[in-house]
């Protein structure tokens, strides 16, 4: 649900924000350390709560986070009507399946009707869709039909208008000599193929049950999430059920256990398929919810001669959900709460808005646009989309301050990136940090793997606040109880002092005398239009040399490029290609040109201090 505008906002116009801010925070509560830290804790704890599902893309949790931020922006008194009377800058539409109803039962051959408990005994899967089922049960092994391997679980088995019980994966998973791709997965292991094969044989529904090898790895027998990935071309009601449920069915039918059936199949690669003598009843309703990834935007209006100039403060609010690409614990589907990355930055953004919106406000001041970006973890997509179509012109934007991972201050050391992007930044930031007893580790360049890079690319001076990496980074253990709230408060107060100066100084910032990114003399090499790039095999990135460490910083990833497909991101630092160091554009181009279309290029890179290796399948332009 989108926040409803406060009645005062409807009637009093843009300056009503001042009144609301005054109502929201009493003067004492606004500035006392305990009150500030309490608000930081409340915001960060909410955003990093399990119920927000790790704020992964296209999740209900990410929507809840956006609604929370929008409601706080409105409560603070910011103008939240910039996008059709909404705070939401939508940039990527999508449809999400939502489970509206689920019910299932087994009618055993002896007359017993056993209702199954949703989430305990069974879970519908979105890849199967909606439907009503009341049909006989059959066991169909792994649900595989592979004529080339002389294996067919459906041979001599009539499954038309029946519910098929199918094991996940495939036979002989531990055997390197298995005809099913050895110890790797063959195409027959995937859920899409199993469901489509069941449809081709006339099945009414599919009950998936986890194989013993997978259960041994997980120790327990967890049910797959409703939104488990899969897009079969042909759909029927598909549910995941526990091994205990299926073993009870087999016992009633006087058949071997699942474990015994798996062993029998593995021994001679002969299917074990049969009627079970019971019926399965189910009712599943899956609805489709249309939504969009979106930035959340609140504006504190300017006044006087500076009113049409802009200062931007930003932080991304998305994270990794249950892991997947980018997780440093890829073996788990546990919720990655992302307390430091980046509930910390988002809560600091909210508190900075409270401080900056509180009266008295300067009579001559720039507007401040507060933006909570989405899809940062997917490659700075939210900030890139905003920077392409800004609410206010970027050539009238004095600076952008970005907060990403600011919750683990250690030994008072704060990393500050971008100090070389404006001549005044070094002295201004140093003075503000000194008041909060913060020790700055400064980096001149405005490039990096966070949202400030999208603005620096377009010539906007940037400062990026960052307290550093830690062992919980991109892991399920990044929880709110580990945040340094006192450190966050001091960083916030430093940032607010810098922001007040930038919002009210009469003159614009001066360009630095020294190029902060070391790009002098490279001409238009990094500024040509995408259409003007040379034809042939391509990677699809723009790069800039860096010596922190030696390598090439990705400054842009082109859409629909091999680099985008491989999920390279702006701010990644390329260290080597096919095992050889790359420190110049020529070295990287030589490596790319040595490949034909379709061949992989192995890249080693740094992302937020973590060394990664990936393969990019190069293509022709």
Backbone torsions as a table, in degrees:
resi	resn	phi	psi	omega
1	UNK	NA	132.9	176.9
2	UNK	-81.0	146.5	-177.3
3	UNK	-65.7	143.3	177.1
4	UNK	-88.1	135.5	-178.7
5	UNK	-62.4	136.1	175.9
6	UNK	-61.1	139.8	-180.0
7	UNK	-52.8	-35.3	179.8
8	UNK	-62.7	-36.7	-179.9
9	UNK	-64.5	-36.3	-177.9
10	UNK	-66.5	-33.0	-170.4
11	UNK	-105.2	-23.9	-173.3
12	UNK	-101.7	-10.9	176.7
13	UNK	80.9	-164.1	-168.0
14	UNK	-66.0	-29.0	-176.6
15	UNK	-82.8	-0.6	176.8
16	UNK	-65.3	-19.3	179.0
17	UNK	-56.9	-36.2	-179.4
18	UNK	-62.4	-42.5	-179.4
19	UNK	-66.4	-43.2	-179.0
20	UNK	-64.1	-41.1	178.9
21	UNK	-60.1	-38.1	179.9
22	UNK	-67.0	-38.1	178.1
23	UNK	-68.2	-39.3	-172.2
24	UNK	-67.9	-42.9	-176.2
25	UNK	-125.8	118.2	170.0
26	UNK	-64.6	153.3	-173.8
27	UNK	-55.3	-46.0	-178.0
28	UNK	-64.9	-44.0	-178.9
29	UNK	-65.2	-27.4	-176.7
30	UNK	-69.2	-35.2	-169.3
31	UNK	-110.3	-16.2	-177.3
32	UNK	-69.2	138.1	-178.1
33	UNK	-54.7	-43.0	-177.5
34	UNK	-63.1	-41.5	-178.9
35	UNK	-67.0	-40.7	178.9
36	UNK	-63.1	-47.4	-177.8
37	UNK	-65.6	-33.2	176.6
38	UNK	-64.4	-44.4	179.4
39	UNK	-65.6	-41.1	176.3
40	UNK	-59.2	-43.2	180.0
41	UNK	-64.8	-44.3	-178.0
42	UNK	-62.9	-45.3	180.0
43	UNK	-66.1	-47.9	-177.4
44	UNK	-65.8	-39.1	-179.5
45	UNK	-66.0	-38.5	177.2
46	UNK	-65.3	-48.2	-176.8
47	UNK	-65.2	-28.5	-177.9
48	UNK	-101.6	16.5	177.9
49	UNK	-77.6	149.1	-179.7
50	UNK	-55.8	-31.8	-175.8
51	UNK	-66.9	-14.6	176.2
52	UNK	-91.5	6.9	167.9
53	UNK	56.9	28.6	-179.4
54	UNK	75.7	9.3	177.1
55	UNK	50.4	40.3	179.0
56	UNK	-73.8	160.6	-179.9
57	UNK	-60.6	138.7	175.4
58	UNK	63.8	32.8	176.6
59	UNK	-114.0	157.0	175.2
60	UNK	-61.2	-33.7	179.7
61	UNK	-62.3	-37.9	178.1
62	UNK	-67.3	-35.6	176.7
63	UNK	-65.5	-41.6	178.1
64	UNK	-62.2	-39.4	178.4
65	UNK	-62.9	-44.5	179.4
66	UNK	-61.6	-42.3	179.6
67	UNK	-64.0	-39.5	179.2
68	UNK	-63.1	-45.9	-179.0
69	UNK	-64.0	-44.1	179.7
70	UNK	-61.6	-42.7	179.4
71	UNK	-63.6	-38.8	178.6
72	UNK	-69.1	-40.7	175.8
73	UNK	-56.5	-43.9	179.9
74	UNK	-67.3	-41.5	-179.4
75	UNK	-62.4	-37.8	179.6
76	UNK	-66.2	-29.5	179.8
77	UNK	110.4	12.8	177.0
78	UNK	-73.9	156.7	174.5
79	UNK	-76.6	116.5	-177.8
80	UNK	-114.0	36.2	-175.5
81	UNK	-121.4	26.6	-171.5
82	UNK	-75.4	-22.0	-175.6
83	UNK	-123.7	83.6	-179.1
84	UNK	61.3	46.0	-177.3
85	UNK	62.0	29.9	-179.4
86	UNK	-133.8	152.9	175.4
87	UNK	-86.0	-0.7	-169.9
88	UNK	-96.4	116.6	173.2
89	UNK	-91.4	93.6	-175.5
90	UNK	-83.1	137.1	-176.2
91	UNK	-137.7	-8.3	178.8
92	UNK	-149.9	104.7	-178.6
93	UNK	-78.4	148.8	177.9
94	UNK	-157.1	164.2	176.1
95	UNK	-116.2	136.9	-178.8
96	UNK	-122.6	126.8	174.3
97	UNK	-70.5	137.7	179.6
98	UNK	-125.5	131.3	179.7
99	UNK	-80.8	110.9	-177.0
100	UNK	-94.3	-26.6	-176.7
101	UNK	-158.3	140.7	177.1
102	UNK	-150.9	131.3	179.2
103	UNK	-154.8	138.6	-178.4
104	UNK	-153.4	151.3	178.1
105	UNK	-155.0	157.6	175.6
106	UNK	-116.8	127.0	173.9
107	UNK	-98.4	101.6	-176.1
108	UNK	-72.5	160.0	-177.2
109	UNK	-62.3	-26.2	-178.9
110	UNK	-84.0	4.8	177.2
111	UNK	99.3	-11.2	179.5
112	UNK	-71.2	134.7	174.6
113	UNK	-110.9	110.9	-175.6
114	UNK	-109.1	112.9	176.2
115	UNK	-74.0	137.6	178.4
116	UNK	-95.1	145.9	-176.5
117	UNK	-91.6	120.8	179.8
118	UNK	-59.9	135.2	178.4
119	UNK	81.9	-13.0	178.7
120	UNK	-112.0	-50.8	178.6
121	UNK	-99.2	-28.6	-176.9
122	UNK	-150.6	159.5	175.4
123	UNK	-147.6	119.5	173.0
124	UNK	-63.4	151.4	177.2
125	UNK	-113.6	135.2	-176.9
126	UNK	-60.1	-28.3	-177.7
127	UNK	-65.2	-13.8	-179.5
128	UNK	-95.7	-25.9	178.7
129	UNK	85.6	-163.9	-173.7
130	UNK	-97.7	162.6	174.1
131	UNK	162.3	166.3	175.3
132	UNK	-115.3	134.5	-176.5
133	UNK	-134.8	136.2	169.4
134	UNK	-150.3	94.7	-170.0
135	UNK	-152.0	160.5	178.1
136	UNK	-64.6	153.8	-179.8
137	UNK	-101.2	140.9	172.5
138	UNK	-133.3	149.3	175.1
139	UNK	-99.3	125.2	-175.8
140	UNK	-124.1	40.6	174.1
141	UNK	52.8	-123.3	179.4
142	UNK	-93.7	2.0	179.0
143	UNK	65.5	33.3	-174.6
144	UNK	-108.0	136.4	168.4
145	UNK	-122.7	109.2	-175.8
146	UNK	-133.9	82.0	-178.2
147	UNK	-57.7	-35.4	-179.2
148	UNK	-66.0	-20.9	178.4
149	UNK	-106.4	6.8	-179.3
150	UNK	54.7	45.2	-179.4
151	UNK	-137.7	130.5	179.5
152	UNK	-153.4	108.8	178.1
153	UNK	-67.1	-17.5	-178.2
154	UNK	-96.7	0.7	-179.5
155	UNK	-61.0	130.0	178.3
156	UNK	58.8	25.4	179.3
157	UNK	-124.4	120.4	178.7
158	UNK	-90.0	113.7	-177.6
159	UNK	-118.0	5.0	-178.3
160	UNK	-59.7	128.0	179.9
161	UNK	61.9	28.1	176.6
162	UNK	-120.5	163.2	177.2
163	UNK	-95.8	120.0	-176.4
164	UNK	-97.5	132.9	173.3
165	UNK	-94.7	122.2	-173.6
166	UNK	-129.7	133.9	174.7
167	UNK	-81.1	147.1	175.8
168	UNK	-71.5	157.8	177.1
169	UNK	66.9	-137.1	-171.5
170	UNK	-159.5	170.2	-176.6
171	UNK	-66.9	159.1	171.7
172	UNK	51.1	49.3	-176.2
173	UNK	-68.2	-23.0	-178.5
174	UNK	-95.4	2.2	-175.0
175	UNK	-99.8	113.1	179.0
176	UNK	-59.8	-22.3	-179.3
177	UNK	-94.2	7.8	-179.4
178	UNK	-60.4	137.4	177.1
179	UNK	-65.1	-15.9	177.7
180	UNK	-89.2	58.9	174.9
181	UNK	61.7	35.9	176.2
182	UNK	59.9	-132.9	-179.2
183	UNK	-87.1	-1.3	175.0
184	UNK	-91.8	174.1	178.1
185	UNK	-84.7	134.8	168.2
186	UNK	-92.0	170.5	178.4
187	UNK	-57.8	-23.5	-178.3
188	UNK	-72.4	-11.9	-177.4
189	UNK	-80.0	-17.6	-169.8
190	UNK	-85.7	148.1	-174.4
191	UNK	-61.8	-39.5	-179.9
192	UNK	-55.2	-48.3	-177.5
193	UNK	-63.5	-40.1	-179.0
194	UNK	-65.0	-44.3	-179.1
195	UNK	-66.2	-45.9	-179.8
196	UNK	-62.0	-37.4	178.6
197	UNK	-66.5	-37.8	177.7
198	UNK	-65.1	-41.2	177.4
199	UNK	-62.4	-42.9	-179.8
200	UNK	-60.7	-27.2	179.4
201	UNK	-93.2	4.5	174.0
202	UNK	88.7	13.9	-177.5
203	UNK	-65.5	151.6	179.2
204	UNK	-89.4	-27.1	-179.5
205	UNK	-164.8	165.5	179.8
206	UNK	-125.5	131.3	169.7
207	UNK	-110.8	113.7	177.6
208	UNK	-91.0	139.6	176.8
209	UNK	-132.1	139.7	-175.1
210	UNK	-72.0	138.0	178.0
211	UNK	-71.6	161.6	-174.6
212	UNK	-64.9	-38.8	-178.1
213	UNK	-62.1	-43.7	178.9
214	UNK	-65.8	-40.2	178.2
215	UNK	-63.0	-38.5	178.0
216	UNK	-61.8	-37.0	-179.2
217	UNK	-69.6	-37.2	-176.7
218	UNK	-91.2	-6.6	-178.8
219	UNK	70.1	-49.9	177.2
220	UNK	-95.8	-167.5	179.8
221	UNK	-127.0	67.1	-175.1
222	UNK	-69.2	146.4	175.2
223	UNK	-79.1	145.1	177.2
224	UNK	-66.2	147.3	176.1
225	UNK	-64.2	151.7	178.8
226	UNK	-53.1	-40.5	-176.1
227	UNK	-92.5	27.8	175.5
228	UNK	-51.9	136.2	-174.5
229	UNK	-62.9	141.7	177.0
230	UNK	161.0	137.7	178.1
231	UNK	-138.7	68.3	178.1
232	UNK	-62.6	142.6	180.0
233	UNK	-68.8	-27.6	178.7
234	UNK	-119.0	132.9	-173.2
235	UNK	-119.0	141.9	164.3
236	UNK	-141.8	164.0	179.7
237	UNK	-53.2	126.4	-177.7
238	UNK	-130.3	126.4	179.5
239	UNK	-127.5	150.5	171.5
240	UNK	-103.7	128.2	-178.3
241	UNK	-123.2	160.8	-177.5
242	UNK	-79.2	157.0	176.9
243	UNK	-62.7	-35.6	179.2
244	UNK	-59.8	-40.8	179.7
245	UNK	-63.8	-45.1	-178.7
246	UNK	-70.7	-36.5	177.7
247	UNK	-62.9	-33.6	176.8
248	UNK	-67.5	-39.1	175.6
249	UNK	-60.1	-45.9	-179.0
250	UNK	-64.1	-39.0	179.2
251	UNK	-63.6	-43.2	178.7
252	UNK	-62.1	-33.8	-179.6
253	UNK	-85.4	2.6	-177.9
254	UNK	56.8	47.1	178.8
255	UNK	-116.1	164.4	177.6
256	UNK	-63.1	162.8	176.9
257	UNK	-70.9	166.6	176.3
258	UNK	-56.3	-45.2	-179.7
259	UNK	-59.5	-41.5	-179.8
260	UNK	-68.1	-38.2	178.3
261	UNK	-66.1	-41.1	177.3
262	UNK	-61.4	-43.0	178.9
263	UNK	-62.5	-42.3	-179.5
264	UNK	-63.3	-41.2	178.7
265	UNK	-65.9	-41.8	-178.8
266	UNK	-64.1	-33.7	-173.9
267	UNK	-63.9	-43.8	-174.9
268	UNK	-132.5	10.3	-178.3
269	UNK	50.9	44.0	174.3
270	UNK	-114.0	128.9	-177.8
271	UNK	-60.7	153.3	175.4
272	UNK	-126.2	87.4	-173.9
273	UNK	-127.2	144.6	-174.6
274	UNK	-171.7	163.1	172.1
275	UNK	-72.4	147.4	-178.4
276	UNK	-102.6	-18.1	176.4
277	UNK	83.4	2.0	177.5
278	UNK	-118.4	170.7	179.0
279	UNK	-118.7	154.3	178.9
280	UNK	-120.4	132.8	179.5
281	UNK	-121.2	132.0	-179.7
282	UNK	-151.7	150.1	173.9
283	UNK	-136.0	118.4	-176.9
284	UNK	-130.4	132.0	175.6
285	UNK	-127.0	119.2	177.9
286	UNK	-112.7	123.0	177.2
287	UNK	-105.7	157.2	-179.2
288	UNK	-109.9	121.9	178.2
289	UNK	-104.2	127.6	178.5
290	UNK	-95.0	130.8	-179.4
291	UNK	-150.9	-168.4	-178.5
292	UNK	-152.5	147.2	166.6
293	UNK	-68.0	143.8	-173.1
294	UNK	-155.2	145.5	166.4
295	UNK	-83.6	153.7	177.0
296	UNK	-112.6	124.7	-170.0
297	UNK	-125.1	130.2	172.2
298	UNK	-130.4	143.2	-173.7
299	UNK	-123.8	129.8	169.0
300	UNK	-98.2	110.1	-172.6
301	UNK	-61.4	150.6	174.5
302	UNK	-85.4	-178.4	180.0
303	UNK	-155.2	155.3	175.9
304	UNK	72.2	-154.5	-175.7
305	UNK	-66.1	-21.2	-176.4
306	UNK	-96.0	2.9	-168.3
307	UNK	-59.9	-29.1	-176.4
308	UNK	-91.9	4.0	172.4
309	UNK	-98.0	160.6	-168.8
310	UNK	-133.1	142.8	167.6
311	UNK	-119.4	134.5	-179.5
312	UNK	-112.3	132.6	168.7
313	UNK	-117.1	132.6	-175.1
314	UNK	-143.8	159.7	174.1
315	UNK	-161.1	143.3	178.0
316	UNK	-87.6	145.2	-177.5
317	UNK	-111.5	-3.9	179.1
318	UNK	-84.3	163.3	173.7
319	UNK	-145.8	-149.0	-168.9
320	UNK	-102.3	-0.4	-178.5
321	UNK	66.9	-117.5	178.3
322	UNK	-103.0	24.2	175.4
323	UNK	104.2	-130.7	-175.2
324	UNK	83.5	-151.1	-177.7
325	UNK	-60.1	132.0	-178.9
326	UNK	99.6	-19.9	178.5
327	UNK	-74.0	140.7	173.7
328	UNK	-94.7	11.7	170.4
329	UNK	-132.0	63.1	-171.5
330	UNK	-68.0	-10.4	-178.6
331	UNK	-81.2	-6.8	-174.8
332	UNK	-118.1	154.3	171.5
333	UNK	-108.1	20.0	178.6
334	UNK	-67.5	152.5	179.4
335	UNK	-65.4	129.9	173.7
336	UNK	-97.5	100.3	-171.0
337	UNK	-73.7	-22.3	174.9
338	UNK	57.6	49.1	-179.6
339	UNK	-65.4	-47.7	177.1
340	UNK	-78.5	-36.8	-177.1
341	UNK	-113.4	86.8	4.6
342	UNK	-141.5	44.9	171.7
343	UNK	-61.6	-30.4	179.8
344	UNK	-64.3	-48.1	-179.8
345	UNK	-65.7	-37.3	-179.6
346	UNK	-68.0	-42.5	178.8
347	UNK	-67.5	-34.2	176.3
348	UNK	-66.9	-38.6	176.9
349	UNK	-60.2	-44.5	179.4
350	UNK	-62.5	-42.9	-179.2
351	UNK	-69.5	-36.7	175.5
352	UNK	-61.5	-38.4	177.2
353	UNK	-62.4	-41.1	178.7
354	UNK	-61.1	-44.7	-178.1
355	UNK	-66.7	-43.7	-175.4
356	UNK	-75.1	-24.2	179.6
357	UNK	-87.2	-8.5	-176.6
358	UNK	-77.1	137.4	177.0
359	UNK	-70.0	158.1	1.2
360	UNK	-81.5	146.8	177.5
361	UNK	-106.0	146.0	-179.2
362	UNK	-62.8	143.1	-179.2
363	UNK	-70.5	-25.0	179.1
364	UNK	-121.4	105.4	-173.4
365	UNK	-153.3	152.5	174.4
366	UNK	-79.5	152.9	171.6
367	UNK	-67.5	148.6	174.8
368	UNK	-116.7	122.4	177.6
369	UNK	-102.4	118.7	178.4
370	UNK	-99.1	124.3	-176.1
371	UNK	-128.8	123.5	169.1
372	UNK	-96.8	111.3	-173.8
373	UNK	-86.1	145.6	172.2
374	UNK	-107.7	165.9	173.8
375	UNK	61.3	26.4	173.9
376	UNK	-66.3	-42.0	-178.1
377	UNK	-67.1	-17.3	178.1
378	UNK	-88.3	-0.9	179.0
379	UNK	122.1	40.5	177.8
380	UNK	58.7	32.1	-172.3
381	UNK	-67.6	-44.2	-177.8
382	UNK	-63.0	-45.8	179.8
383	UNK	-69.3	-36.2	177.7
384	UNK	-63.1	-42.6	179.3
385	UNK	-65.5	-39.5	177.9
386	UNK	-65.4	-44.0	-177.4
387	UNK	-64.4	-28.6	177.2
388	UNK	-71.2	-37.7	-176.7
389	UNK	-130.4	69.2	-173.7
390	UNK	-69.6	153.4	176.4
391	UNK	-65.7	-36.0	176.7
392	UNK	-132.4	146.6	-172.3
393	UNK	-54.8	136.3	179.7
394	UNK	-71.0	-23.5	177.9
395	UNK	-73.7	-9.1	173.5
396	UNK	-110.2	18.7	179.8
397	UNK	-103.8	119.2	-173.3
398	UNK	-73.1	-35.2	-177.4
399	UNK	-171.4	165.5	174.2
400	UNK	-131.2	126.9	175.9
401	UNK	-107.2	130.6	-175.3
402	UNK	-123.6	137.5	-179.0
403	UNK	-120.4	113.7	-178.8
404	UNK	-141.6	116.8	-177.8
405	UNK	59.9	72.2	-178.0
406	UNK	-117.8	20.5	-172.5
407	UNK	-105.5	6.0	-176.5
408	UNK	-127.4	47.4	179.2
409	UNK	-58.4	127.1	-179.8
410	UNK	-129.5	131.4	179.6
411	UNK	54.3	32.0	176.9
412	UNK	62.7	16.3	-173.6
413	UNK	-95.1	118.2	178.5
414	UNK	-115.6	127.3	174.5
415	UNK	-83.6	130.7	180.0
416	UNK	-127.6	113.2	-177.7
417	UNK	-101.1	147.0	176.3
418	UNK	95.5	8.4	-176.5
419	UNK	-64.5	-16.8	178.5
420	UNK	-90.7	2.9	-176.2
421	UNK	-86.8	-6.0	172.8
422	UNK	-148.7	142.3	-175.3
423	UNK	-62.6	-30.3	-174.9
424	UNK	-86.2	-12.6	-169.9
425	UNK	-62.1	-43.6	-173.5
426	UNK	-58.6	-52.5	-178.4
427	UNK	-66.3	-41.1	-178.5
428	UNK	-63.3	-47.3	-178.6
429	UNK	-68.7	-38.3	-179.5
430	UNK	-62.8	-44.0	-179.6
431	UNK	-65.3	-42.9	-179.8
432	UNK	-67.4	-37.5	179.4
433	UNK	-67.7	-37.7	-178.9
434	UNK	-60.5	-38.3	179.7
435	UNK	-64.2	-27.3	-179.7
436	UNK	-101.4	9.7	179.1
437	UNK	56.0	43.8	177.5
438	UNK	-104.2	138.2	177.3
439	UNK	-99.1	118.6	-174.5
440	UNK	-90.8	130.5	167.3
441	UNK	-102.9	104.6	-168.0
442	UNK	-96.3	141.0	172.0
443	UNK	-125.4	131.1	-175.8
444	UNK	-71.6	-39.6	-170.9
445	UNK	-66.5	145.8	176.5
446	UNK	-95.7	0.0	175.3
447	UNK	-84.6	159.2	179.1
448	UNK	161.7	168.1	-174.1
449	UNK	-84.5	52.1	174.8
450	UNK	-151.5	179.9	-166.3
451	UNK	-67.8	-19.6	178.2
452	UNK	-61.7	-28.0	-177.5
453	UNK	-61.9	-32.5	179.9
454	UNK	-63.6	-29.0	-179.8
455	UNK	-89.5	-39.1	177.0
456	UNK	-60.3	-37.4	178.0
457	UNK	-56.2	-27.3	-177.2
458	UNK	-104.8	16.4	172.4
459	UNK	88.7	7.8	178.9
460	UNK	-86.0	128.4	174.4
461	UNK	-59.8	139.5	-174.7
462	UNK	-134.9	150.0	167.6
463	UNK	-129.6	130.0	-177.9
464	UNK	-118.0	118.6	-177.7
465	UNK	-95.0	132.2	-170.8
466	UNK	-158.5	128.7	-179.6
467	UNK	-97.9	2.1	172.1
468	UNK	104.7	167.2	-179.2
469	UNK	-81.7	164.4	179.5
470	UNK	-157.2	173.3	-173.2
471	UNK	-69.0	-13.9	179.3
472	UNK	-93.5	-1.1	-176.5
473	UNK	-58.7	125.9	178.2
474	UNK	55.5	35.7	175.0
475	UNK	-129.1	160.5	179.8
476	UNK	-61.9	-14.9	-176.1
477	UNK	-84.3	2.2	178.3
478	UNK	-79.4	82.5	-173.5
479	UNK	-111.4	162.7	-171.6
480	UNK	-67.7	-27.3	-177.9
481	UNK	-69.3	-8.0	179.4
482	UNK	-97.5	-0.7	-178.5
483	UNK	-73.9	143.2	175.5
484	UNK	-92.5	90.5	-174.3
485	UNK	-66.3	-37.3	178.9
486	UNK	-64.8	-39.7	176.5
487	UNK	-66.1	-40.5	177.4
488	UNK	-61.2	-40.2	179.3
489	UNK	-61.2	-44.5	-178.5
490	UNK	-67.5	-38.6	176.7
491	UNK	-64.4	-40.8	179.0
492	UNK	-61.8	-44.5	-178.8
493	UNK	-65.5	-37.3	175.1
494	UNK	-61.7	-47.5	-178.9
495	UNK	-62.6	-38.2	179.8
496	UNK	-65.1	-40.2	178.1
497	UNK	-63.5	-42.9	177.1
498	UNK	-62.3	-44.1	-178.4
499	UNK	-63.7	-41.1	179.3
500	UNK	-62.3	-41.1	178.4
501	UNK	-62.8	-46.1	-178.0
502	UNK	-66.5	-32.9	-177.6
503	UNK	-75.0	-21.8	-171.9
504	UNK	-120.1	-12.1	-178.3
505	UNK	-62.6	138.6	-174.6
506	UNK	-64.8	-35.2	-172.8
507	UNK	-102.4	158.6	173.8
508	UNK	-73.4	162.2	176.6
509	UNK	-71.2	150.4	-179.7
510	UNK	-93.0	143.8	176.3
511	UNK	-65.8	144.9	179.9
512	UNK	-67.9	150.3	177.5
513	UNK	-71.2	-29.2	-179.0
514	UNK	-112.7	132.8	178.7
515	UNK	-58.6	119.3	-176.5
516	UNK	-68.4	-19.6	-174.5
517	UNK	-107.9	2.1	178.5
518	UNK	69.3	31.4	-176.6
519	UNK	-101.2	3.3	-178.0
520	UNK	-57.9	139.1	177.5
521	UNK	85.6	-1.7	-178.7
522	UNK	-93.7	1.2	175.4
523	UNK	58.4	-138.1	-176.9
524	UNK	-90.9	17.6	-173.8
525	UNK	-54.5	-35.6	-176.3
526	UNK	-103.5	10.5	-175.1
527	UNK	-123.2	2.7	-179.6
528	UNK	-68.4	153.9	178.2
529	UNK	-66.8	151.5	-179.5
530	UNK	-57.5	-37.0	-177.3
531	UNK	-66.0	-21.0	-176.0
532	UNK	-89.7	-1.8	179.9
533	UNK	-65.2	148.3	-176.5
534	UNK	-65.4	149.8	177.8
535	UNK	-81.9	165.4	-177.9
536	UNK	116.6	-166.2	177.8
537	UNK	-65.0	134.1	-177.4
538	UNK	-139.9	159.2	176.0
539	UNK	-98.7	-44.8	176.0
540	UNK	98.6	37.4	177.6
541	UNK	-135.0	155.6	161.7
542	UNK	-104.3	145.5	-176.6
543	UNK	-134.4	159.8	174.0
544	UNK	-136.6	138.2	-179.8
545	UNK	-66.6	148.8	177.4
546	UNK	-141.1	151.6	175.0
547	UNK	-118.4	22.5	-179.1
548	UNK	-130.4	64.3	0.5
549	UNK	-86.3	-175.1	177.6
550	UNK	-63.7	126.9	-179.3
551	UNK	169.8	-158.8	-179.8
552	UNK	-129.0	121.7	177.1
553	UNK	-83.6	129.1	176.0
554	UNK	-75.8	118.5	-179.8
555	UNK	-99.5	-16.6	176.1
556	UNK	-158.9	140.2	172.4
557	UNK	-114.3	120.0	-177.0
558	UNK	-74.8	145.4	179.1
559	UNK	-67.1	147.4	178.3
560	UNK	59.5	26.3	180.0
561	UNK	-100.3	163.4	173.5
562	UNK	-56.8	-36.4	179.2
563	UNK	-63.9	-41.6	178.4
564	UNK	-65.0	-41.7	178.6
565	UNK	-60.2	-37.6	179.3
566	UNK	-82.4	2.4	176.9
567	UNK	63.5	35.4	166.2
568	UNK	-68.1	153.0	-173.9
569	UNK	-131.5	150.2	171.6
570	UNK	-57.4	133.0	-178.4
571	UNK	99.3	-18.8	173.6
572	UNK	-61.3	143.6	177.6
573	UNK	-108.5	113.9	179.0
574	UNK	-77.7	126.7	-178.7
575	UNK	-103.9	-39.1	-178.7
576	UNK	-152.2	158.1	175.5
577	UNK	-130.4	123.4	-176.7
578	UNK	51.6	37.4	174.0
579	UNK	89.5	-7.7	-179.4
580	UNK	-108.0	139.1	-179.2
581	UNK	-61.0	143.4	174.9
582	UNK	-124.9	113.2	-179.8
583	UNK	-122.1	-6.8	177.3
584	UNK	-132.2	158.5	177.5
585	UNK	-60.1	-38.7	-179.6
586	UNK	-60.8	-41.5	179.5
587	UNK	-63.0	-40.8	179.3
588	UNK	-68.7	-43.2	179.0
589	UNK	-60.7	-39.2	179.0
590	UNK	-61.3	-41.2	179.1
591	UNK	-66.0	-42.4	-179.3
592	UNK	-65.8	-44.9	-176.5
593	UNK	-67.7	-17.5	179.3
594	UNK	-76.6	-4.6	-177.2
595	UNK	-110.3	154.9	171.3
596	UNK	-95.9	161.3	176.8
597	UNK	-58.1	134.4	-179.8
598	UNK	96.2	-14.7	179.9
599	UNK	-85.3	148.5	-179.3
600	UNK	-85.2	142.7	171.6
601	UNK	-112.1	121.3	-179.2
602	UNK	-88.5	121.5	-178.6
603	UNK	-115.8	136.0	170.9
604	UNK	-109.2	133.6	-173.2
605	UNK	-149.3	165.9	173.8
606	UNK	-108.8	133.3	174.0
607	UNK	-130.8	111.5	-177.2
608	UNK	51.5	40.1	176.9
609	UNK	84.9	-6.0	179.4
610	UNK	-98.3	127.9	179.8
611	UNK	-83.1	127.9	-178.1
612	UNK	-126.8	157.5	173.3
613	UNK	-131.5	136.5	-179.1
614	UNK	-146.3	159.3	175.4
615	UNK	-108.4	133.8	177.2
616	UNK	-112.7	123.4	177.3
617	UNK	-83.7	106.4	-175.2
618	UNK	-71.1	150.0	-179.3
619	UNK	-134.8	165.8	176.1
620	UNK	-89.4	149.1	173.2
621	UNK	-93.0	NA	NA
